[in-house]
Amino acid sequence: MGVTAGKYHLFKRSRKSGDFYYCWFWQGNERIIKTCGRACTGKREGVAFLEDLLKQEITGTKRTIALQSTTIKGFAKDMFTEGVPHLARWAAKGKVLKRQTIIQPRRHLTACLLPKFGKLRFTEITPTAVEGFLLEQRFSNSCRNTIRYTLKLVMREAKRAGIIEMLPELNLSNGMARDRTSCPAGNSPGFFPTMRMSLSVSGHARMINRKSGTQILP
């Protein structure tokens, strides 16, 4: 009787040099055959290989389920704040992180996006829902677009983290009614509490740590 572990099946092939064990499994409509490690000649080794494959699959499935259940707030609540990894990564890649470039998305996040969408999972965010929400707000089209762009930044980070596979289209419809109401100022107490802005000789903004006096973001 053949040995199986989940979807993985063990079988033996006899060659002139000896017996070797392989496994096969279905991947979609394709039947995949692979060796049970390098020169696997023992049945016990083959069974152990199948069990390892099954464990890896279960672990990967659990991780995928955990990631897909992540809410917007759970993932993005600390974005655009001092010391977060994504800002350090952007700076390392040469992205110019001016004060307004960082504070404005933080305000959009805390004042608009998290209160409305924070409890939802990323897979539950639809372009229609985003557009409908923004059109309900008495904001200018420019403000609506900057809020939408903030959400796209969050979505990009979620894709990088493996939470979503594709970025949804979040473009707004043309011909929206124009409203001159400014964007929300938001409430971000403690935001960059040890930071101040300094202009370099060339006029570029730099983020300076008040305690150490060192530049921490370009």
C-alpha positions as CSV (number, residue, x, y, z in Angstrom):
1,M,0.0,0.0,0.0
2,G,1.3,3.4,-1.0
3,V,2.4,6.0,1.6
4,T,0.6,9.4,1.6
5,A,0.9,12.5,3.7
6,G,-1.8,15.0,2.8
7,K,-1.7,15.5,-0.9
8,Y,1.8,14.0,-1.2
9,H,2.3,10.4,-2.4
10,L,5.5,8.3,-2.1
11,F,6.6,5.9,-4.7
12,K,9.8,3.9,-5.6
13,R,11.7,3.6,-8.8
14,S,14.2,0.9,-9.4
15,R,17.3,1.7,-11.4
16,K,20.6,-0.1,-12.1
17,S,22.3,1.8,-9.3
18,G,19.5,1.0,-6.8
19,D,16.1,2.0,-5.6
20,F,15.2,5.6,-5.2
21,Y,12.1,7.2,-3.7
22,Y,10.1,10.0,-5.2
23,C,6.9,11.8,-4.4
24,W,4.1,13.1,-6.5
25,F,1.2,15.5,-6.0
26,W,-1.3,17.6,-7.9
27,Q,-0.7,21.3,-8.3
28,G,-3.8,22.6,-10.0
29,N,-4.3,20.4,-13.0
30,E,-0.6,19.4,-13.2
31,R,0.9,16.2,-11.7
32,I,4.2,17.1,-10.1
33,I,6.9,14.5,-9.5
34,K,10.0,15.3,-7.5
35,T,12.8,13.4,-5.7
36,C,12.6,13.0,-1.9
37,G,15.7,14.9,-1.3
38,R,19.1,14.0,-2.8
39,A,19.5,10.4,-3.7
40,C,16.8,9.2,-1.3
41,T,17.2,5.4,-1.2
42,G,15.3,4.5,2.0
43,K,11.6,4.4,2.6
44,R,11.9,6.0,6.0
45,E,13.8,8.9,4.5
46,G,11.1,9.3,1.9
47,V,8.3,9.3,4.5
48,A,10.1,11.9,6.5
49,F,10.5,14.0,3.4
50,L,6.7,13.9,2.8
51,E,6.0,14.8,6.4
52,D,8.2,17.8,6.1
53,L,6.5,18.9,2.9
54,L,3.1,18.7,4.6
55,K,4.3,20.6,7.7
56,Q,5.7,23.4,5.4
57,E,2.4,23.6,3.6
58,I,0.3,23.8,6.8
59,T,2.6,26.4,8.2
60,G,2.4,28.5,5.0
61,T,-1.4,28.1,4.9
62,K,-1.7,29.3,8.5
63,R,0.5,32.3,7.8
64,T,-1.5,33.2,4.7
65,I,-4.7,33.0,6.7
66,A,-3.3,35.1,9.5
67,L,-2.1,37.7,7.0
68,Q,-5.3,37.8,5.1
69,S,-7.2,38.4,8.4
70,T,-5.1,41.5,9.2
71,T,-7.2,44.7,9.4
72,I,-6.2,48.0,8.0
73,K,-5.8,49.5,11.5
74,G,-3.8,46.5,12.7
75,F,-1.3,46.9,9.9
76,A,-1.2,50.7,9.4
77,K,-1.9,52.3,12.8
78,D,1.8,53.2,13.2
79,M,2.6,54.2,9.7
80,F,4.2,57.6,9.0
81,T,5.4,57.9,12.6
82,E,8.9,58.2,14.0
83,G,11.1,55.1,13.8
84,V,8.8,52.9,11.6
85,P,10.7,50.6,9.3
86,H,9.0,51.7,6.0
87,L,10.2,55.3,6.4
88,A,13.7,54.1,7.1
89,R,13.6,51.9,4.0
90,W,12.2,54.7,1.8
91,A,15.0,57.0,3.1
92,A,17.6,54.3,2.4
93,K,16.4,54.1,-1.2
94,G,16.9,57.9,-1.6
95,K,13.3,59.0,-1.3
96,V,13.1,62.7,-0.1
97,L,11.1,62.6,3.1
98,K,10.1,66.2,3.7
99,R,8.1,67.1,6.8
100,Q,4.9,67.7,5.0
101,T,5.4,64.6,2.9
102,I,5.2,62.6,6.1
103,I,2.8,64.5,8.3
104,Q,0.1,64.9,5.7
105,P,-0.4,61.1,5.1
106,R,-0.4,60.6,8.8
107,R,-3.2,63.1,9.2
108,H,-5.2,61.5,6.4
109,L,-4.7,58.1,7.9
110,T,-5.8,59.0,11.5
111,A,-8.5,61.5,10.6
112,C,-10.2,59.8,7.6
113,L,-9.0,56.3,6.6
114,L,-8.7,54.5,9.9
115,P,-12.0,55.7,11.3
116,K,-13.8,54.6,8.2
117,F,-11.9,51.5,7.0
118,G,-9.7,50.5,10.0
119,K,-11.8,47.5,11.1
120,L,-11.9,46.1,7.6
121,R,-9.5,43.5,6.1
122,F,-7.5,44.6,3.1
123,T,-9.5,42.2,0.9
124,E,-12.7,44.0,1.9
125,I,-11.5,47.4,0.6
126,T,-13.1,48.1,-2.8
127,P,-12.6,51.0,-5.2
128,T,-16.4,51.7,-5.0
129,A,-16.3,52.0,-1.2
130,V,-13.3,54.3,-1.3
131,E,-14.8,56.5,-4.0
132,G,-18.2,56.6,-2.3
133,F,-16.6,57.6,1.0
134,L,-14.5,60.4,-0.5
135,L,-17.4,61.8,-2.5
136,E,-19.4,62.1,0.7
137,Q,-16.8,64.3,2.3
138,R,-16.8,68.1,1.7
139,F,-13.2,68.1,0.4
140,S,-11.7,69.5,-2.7
141,N,-10.8,67.1,-5.5
142,S,-7.2,67.7,-4.7
143,C,-7.7,66.7,-1.1
144,R,-9.6,63.6,-2.1
145,N,-6.8,62.5,-4.4
146,T,-4.1,63.0,-1.6
147,I,-6.2,60.8,0.7
148,R,-6.5,58.2,-2.0
149,Y,-2.8,58.3,-2.5
150,T,-2.2,57.8,1.2
151,L,-4.4,54.7,1.0
152,K,-2.3,53.5,-2.0
153,L,0.9,53.9,0.0
154,V,-0.7,51.7,2.8
155,M,-1.8,49.2,0.1
156,R,1.7,49.0,-1.4
157,E,3.2,48.2,2.0
158,A,0.5,45.5,2.6
159,K,1.4,44.0,-0.8
160,R,5.1,44.0,0.2
161,A,4.2,42.2,3.4
162,G,2.3,39.5,1.5
163,I,-1.1,40.5,2.8
164,I,-2.5,41.2,-0.6
165,E,-1.3,39.9,-4.0
166,M,-2.5,42.8,-6.2
167,L,-3.1,46.5,-5.7
168,P,-6.7,47.5,-6.3
169,E,-7.5,50.4,-8.7
170,L,-8.4,53.4,-6.5
171,N,-8.7,56.1,-9.2
172,L,-11.6,58.5,-8.7
173,S,-14.2,59.2,-11.3
174,N,-13.9,62.2,-13.4
175,G,-16.5,65.0,-13.2
176,M,-16.9,65.1,-9.5
177,A,-18.5,68.1,-7.9
178,R,-15.8,70.5,-6.7
179,D,-15.8,71.6,-3.1
180,R,-13.2,74.0,-1.7
181,T,-13.3,72.6,1.9
182,S,-9.7,71.9,2.9
183,C,-8.4,68.6,4.1
184,P,-8.8,67.5,7.7
185,A,-6.0,68.7,10.0
186,G,-6.3,65.5,12.1
187,N,-5.1,65.0,15.6
188,S,-1.7,63.5,15.9
189,P,-0.4,64.2,19.5
190,G,3.1,63.1,20.0
191,F,3.8,62.9,16.2
192,F,7.6,63.1,15.8
193,P,7.9,64.5,19.4
194,T,11.7,64.6,19.2
195,M,11.9,65.9,15.6
196,R,12.3,69.3,14.1
197,M,12.8,70.6,10.6
198,S,16.0,72.2,9.4
199,L,16.8,73.6,5.9
200,S,20.1,72.8,4.4
201,V,22.2,75.3,2.5
202,S,20.6,73.9,-0.7
203,G,17.1,74.5,0.7
204,H,16.2,70.8,1.1
205,A,14.3,69.9,4.3
206,R,16.0,67.6,6.7
207,M,14.6,65.8,9.8
208,I,16.7,66.5,12.9
209,N,16.6,64.6,16.2
210,R,16.2,67.3,18.9
211,K,18.0,65.2,21.6
212,S,21.1,64.2,19.6
213,G,21.1,66.9,17.0
214,T,21.7,64.3,14.3
215,Q,20.0,64.1,10.9
216,I,17.9,60.9,10.9
217,L,16.0,61.3,7.6
218,P,17.2,63.0,4.4
